Amino acid sequence: MSSLYPIRFKPVLKETLWGGSALRERYGKKAKPGTVIGESWEISGMPGASSVVANGFLKGNTLEEITEIYMGDIVGEALFEKYGTEFPLLIKIIDAHDKLSIQVHPDDRLSSERHHAWGKTEMWYVLDAAPGAVIYTGFRKKTTKEEYLDHLTGKRLADLINVTPVTRGDVFFIPAGMVHSIGAGVLLAEIQQTSDVTYRIYDWDRVDASGTPREMHTALALDAINFNLDTTNLIKKDPQVNHAVMLAECPYFRTSLLQIDSPVIKDYSLTDSFIIYICTENMTVIECFGHSEELKSGETLLVPAAADSVTLIPQGRSTLLEVFVPQKRN
């Protein structure tokens, strides 16, 4: 549809106990002075928290509203048939100034039964990491419920979980059911299913300003944990200049790394999905439908599914994450 264009959204900034100032200072996210921001929801289809368009003639409309109007031209025909106006992915940038709780997410079945919501499979792309920063993913070995509960009760749960030192460019794939946490000093992009269902397991004995610990979800988490997930799911791949490198793929999303130093034309004529670009380094001009948008480091853009091709014009050598929803292969 010729009237569409590359769409940017107003980030929704979330105050957290563990956040910092990097989203404001590094990426210019407009947070209130003095607030501690842990998450920037770049593109959200969460019910009640739908992203608002920040550019073009659709400015001021929510993602849900424009999907209701343009349907498959925004998200793709098959995706609109499956999800309707509920956008299937949630894109975040996370600043873990302090470490997050150890947590787990339920899968689609359990989340649907308990919360009438989608499950939460996700991936992380590390944008930056302080010296010594780590990520926690998966058990160090296949673990029984009894071992898990014994360590949890004894406040030794971290002893059961893989601890991986991280550097910029590391990728972690975290299926529903995998215990995980982000360590202090990590800045990352998160691609996930549209779900905010999180079971907090252990919060390092932290308390809030009033001395109250956060709620734990011990019983709910027990049924959600896959005790056989005993890998780190760390992915390390080097970029190939001007060629896409696939980082992670599952039924919910496919994410590739694009490092470019000259214009690249991407053919999406057979991709029945929106395309999301997350700029991780320098700046790229995104052109489609006869419109262009500059995408700077720390910014995210949605290309509607109606686009058959997109031209990427880097300013210097630029790095992007390319995200879309893959279709089932026959």
C-alpha positions in Angstrom: 0.0 0.0 0.0 1.7 3.2 -1.3 0.5 5.4 1.6 2.5 3.4 4.1 6.1 4.2 5.1 8.9 3.1 7.6 7.3 3.7 11.0 9.0 4.7 14.2 7.3 4.7 17.6 7.6 6.6 20.9 9.7 4.5 23.3 7.8 3.6 26.5 10.3 3.9 29.4 9.9 1.7 32.5 11.3 2.5 35.9 12.8 -0.5 37.6 14.7 -1.4 40.8 17.7 -2.5 38.9 17.9 0.1 36.0 20.3 2.9 35.4 21.0 5.9 33.3 22.4 4.4 30.1 19.2 4.6 28.1 19.0 8.3 28.7 22.8 9.1 28.5 23.8 6.8 25.7 20.7 6.7 23.5 19.0 10.0 24.4 15.8 8.3 25.6 13.7 11.1 27.2 13.3 10.0 30.7 12.3 12.3 33.6 15.4 13.6 35.4 16.4 11.4 38.4 14.4 8.4 37.3 16.0 5.0 37.2 15.1 3.4 33.8 15.6 -0.3 33.2 13.6 -0.8 30.0 12.7 1.0 26.9 9.8 -0.7 25.1 10.7 0.2 21.5 7.8 -1.6 19.8 5.0 -3.0 22.0 1.8 -4.8 21.1 1.0 -5.4 24.8 -2.7 -5.1 25.5 -3.1 -1.7 27.2 0.4 -0.6 26.3 0.3 -0.4 22.5 3.2 1.7 21.0 2.3 5.1 19.6 3.5 6.2 16.1 6.0 9.1 16.3 6.4 10.0 12.6 4.4 10.6 9.4 0.7 10.9 8.8 -0.1 8.1 11.2 1.6 10.0 14.1 -0.4 9.7 17.3 -2.1 6.4 16.4 -1.3 3.2 18.3 0.2 0.2 16.7 -3.1 -1.6 17.4 -5.1 1.1 15.7 -3.0 1.1 12.5 -3.0 -2.7 12.4 -6.8 -2.6 12.6 -6.9 -0.3 9.6 -4.2 -1.8 7.4 -4.3 -5.4 8.6 -2.0 -7.7 6.7 -0.3 -4.7 5.0 1.2 -3.9 8.4 1.9 -7.3 9.9 1.5 -9.9 7.1 -1.6 -11.8 6.0 -0.9 -15.0 7.9 0.1 -13.1 11.1 -3.0 -10.9 11.0 -5.1 -14.1 10.6 -3.4 -15.6 13.7 -3.0 -12.6 16.0 -5.5 -10.0 14.7 -4.6 -6.5 16.0 -2.3 -7.9 18.7 1.2 -7.3 17.5 3.1 -10.6 18.1 6.5 -9.2 19.3 7.7 -7.0 22.0 11.1 -5.2 21.4 13.0 -3.8 24.3 16.3 -2.2 25.2 17.3 -3.2 28.7 19.8 -1.4 31.0 20.8 -3.7 33.8 22.7 -1.4 36.1 22.1 -4.0 38.8 21.4 -7.7 38.3 17.8 -8.8 37.6 16.0 -11.5 39.6 16.4 -15.1 38.6 13.2 -15.8 36.7 11.4 -18.1 34.3 8.6 -17.6 31.7 5.8 -20.1 31.0 5.2 -21.6 27.5 2.1 -20.9 25.4 0.1 -23.7 26.9 0.7 -22.9 30.5 0.4 -19.1 30.0 -2.8 -19.5 28.1 -4.3 -21.8 30.8 -3.3 -19.5 33.7 -3.2 -16.0 32.3 -5.1 -16.0 28.9 -1.8 -14.8 27.5 1.0 -15.9 25.2 4.1 -17.6 26.6 7.4 -15.9 26.5 10.4 -17.2 24.4 13.0 -14.5 23.9 16.5 -13.7 22.8 19.1 -11.1 23.9 21.7 -9.3 21.9 24.4 -7.7 24.1 24.9 -4.1 23.1 27.6 -3.4 25.7 28.9 -5.0 28.9 31.0 -3.8 31.8 34.2 -5.7 32.6 33.3 -8.9 34.4 29.6 -8.7 33.5 27.8 -12.0 33.2 24.5 -13.6 32.1 22.8 -16.5 33.9 21.0 -19.0 31.6 20.0 -22.6 32.2 21.1 -25.2 34.8 24.7 -26.4 35.0 23.3 -29.9 34.7 20.0 -31.6 34.5 18.4 -30.9 37.8 15.6 -32.4 39.8 12.8 -30.5 41.4 14.1 -31.6 44.8 17.6 -30.3 44.1 16.1 -27.0 42.8 13.9 -26.5 45.9 16.8 -27.4 48.3 19.0 -24.8 46.7 16.2 -22.2 46.5 15.4 -22.7 50.2 19.1 -22.4 51.1 19.5 -19.3 49.0 22.0 -21.1 46.8 20.0 -21.2 43.6 22.7 -19.3 41.7 25.0 -22.3 42.3 22.8 -24.4 40.0 22.8 -22.0 37.1 25.3 -21.4 34.3 27.2 -18.1 34.6 28.6 -16.8 31.3 31.0 -13.8 31.0 29.6 -11.6 28.2 31.0 -9.1 25.7 29.4 -6.9 23.1 27.8 -8.9 20.3 27.0 -12.0 22.3 23.6 -13.6 21.8 21.5 -15.7 24.1 18.4 -17.6 23.1 16.0 -18.2 26.0 13.1 -20.5 25.3 10.1 -20.6 27.7 11.0 -22.8 30.7 14.7 -21.7 30.9 15.8 -20.1 34.2 17.7 -16.9 33.5 18.9 -13.5 34.7 20.8 -10.5 33.4 23.9 -9.6 35.4 24.9 -6.1 36.5 26.5 -3.9 33.9 24.8 -5.4 30.8 23.0 -3.3 28.1 21.1 -5.4 25.6 18.3 -5.6 23.0 15.5 -8.1 23.8 13.3 -9.7 21.2 10.4 -11.6 22.7 6.9 -12.8 22.3 4.2 -10.3 23.3 3.9 -11.3 26.9 4.6 -9.8 30.2 4.2 -13.0 32.2 7.3 -13.5 34.4 7.7 -15.8 37.4 10.3 -14.3 39.8 12.2 -17.1 41.5 15.0 -15.4 43.5 15.8 -11.8 43.9 19.2 -11.9 45.6 17.5 -11.0 49.0 16.9 -7.5 47.8 14.4 -5.1 49.4 12.8 -1.9 48.1 13.2 1.6 49.7 10.6 0.6 52.4 12.5 -2.6 53.3 10.0 -4.9 51.5 11.1 -7.8 49.3 9.5 -8.2 45.9 6.9 -10.9 45.4 8.3 -14.3 44.4 6.3 -16.8 42.3 7.8 -20.1 43.7 4.7 -22.3 43.2 3.8 -21.0 39.8 7.4 -21.2 38.6 7.8 -24.9 39.6 5.4 -26.1 36.8 6.9 -23.7 34.3 10.6 -24.6 34.7 12.1 -27.1 32.2 14.7 -28.9 34.4 16.3 -30.5 31.4 17.5 -27.1 29.9 21.1 -27.4 31.0 22.9 -25.3 28.4 23.9 -21.6 28.3 22.3 -21.1 24.8 25.2 -18.6 24.1 25.5 -17.8 20.4 28.7 -16.2 19.0 28.7 -15.2 15.4 30.9 -12.8 13.5 29.3 -10.4 11.1 29.8 -10.7 7.4 30.0 -7.2 5.8 27.0 -6.5 3.6 25.5 -10.0 4.2 22.9 -11.1 6.8 24.1 -13.5 9.5 21.2 -15.5 11.1 21.5 -15.3 14.9 18.4 -17.1 16.2 15.3 -18.6 14.7 12.2 -20.1 16.3 8.5 -20.1 15.4 8.1 -16.7 17.0 10.9 -14.7 15.4 14.0 -14.8 13.2 16.8 -12.4 14.0 19.8 -11.7 11.8 22.8 -9.4 12.1 23.5 -7.0 9.3 26.8 -5.1 9.2 26.9 -2.8 6.1 29.3 -0.3 4.7 27.6 0.3 1.3 24.0 0.4 0.2 22.1 -2.9 0.4 18.7 -3.7 -1.2 16.8 -6.3 0.7 14.1 -8.3 -1.2 11.1 -9.0 1.1 8.6 -9.9 -1.7 8.3 -13.5 -0.4 8.4 -12.6 3.4 4.8 -12.4 4.7 5.8 -10.4 7.8 6.7 -7.0 9.0 10.4 -6.2 9.3 11.9 -4.7 12.4 15.3 -3.0 12.3 17.2 -2.2 15.5 20.3 -0.1 15.0 23.1 -1.1 17.3 26.0 0.9 15.8 26.3 4.2 13.9 23.4 5.2 11.6 21.5 3.8 8.6 19.0 5.4 6.3 16.0 3.1 5.6 14.2 3.6 2.3 10.9 2.0 1.2 7.6 3.1 -0.3 9.4 6.2 -1.6 10.1 7.4 2.0 13.3 7.4 4.0 14.0 7.4 7.8 17.3 7.8 9.6 17.9 5.1 12.1 20.5 5.9 14.8 22.2 3.6 17.3 19.6 2.6 20.0 16.6 3.3 17.7 14.1 0.9 16.3 11.9 1.0 13.1 9.0 -1.0 11.7 8.8 -1.7 8.0 5.2 -2.7 7.1 4.8 -6.2 5.5 3.5 -4.6 2.3 7.1 -3.5 1.5 8.5 -5.7 -1.3 12.0 -4.3 -0.9 14.0 -2.0 1.4 17.2 -0.1 0.7 19.6 0.3 3.6 22.1 3.1 3.2 24.8 3.1 6.0 26.5 6.2 7.2 30.0 4.7 7.6 29.9 1.1 8.7 26.6 0.4 10.5 25.2 -2.5 12.3 21.5 -3.5 12.5 19.4 -6.4 13.8 16.8 -7.5 11.4 13.8 -9.2 12.9 10.7 -10.8 11.3 8.3 -13.7 12.0 9.2 -16.7 9.8 6.4 -18.6 8.1 6.1 -22.4 8.5 7.9 -24.4 5.8 5.8 -27.0 4.0 
